Amino acid sequence: MGKFAEADAVISKIAICRKCKARNKSTAKKCRKCGSIYMRPKRKDIRVKK
């Protein structure tokens, strides 16, 4: 989790389309851009480049 609780709360309400990588609401049944039903929750951890 990050430094700010408010930001973490907003990030937890985001779903990412696996097909086109668009941001969607977590309650969405399909992607707003491409119509795909394959969604994943946004990652909560901070990933560092190696």
Steps between C-alpha positions, in 0.01 A plus 500: 500500500603857444550798725151644464188317616276719281691403186493131596121517538461642148743249347308211655191609302670451162488200267737461204398340170731211412450559127550877454635608843224761551403614849144414600286516812528192716125440462520490118396174336684578174763743375384850405743518204505158337204317658712211628382314811854409610583735788750492785526713814769767501819394677536647846872441550773726364715320244863604458705459183800272533 
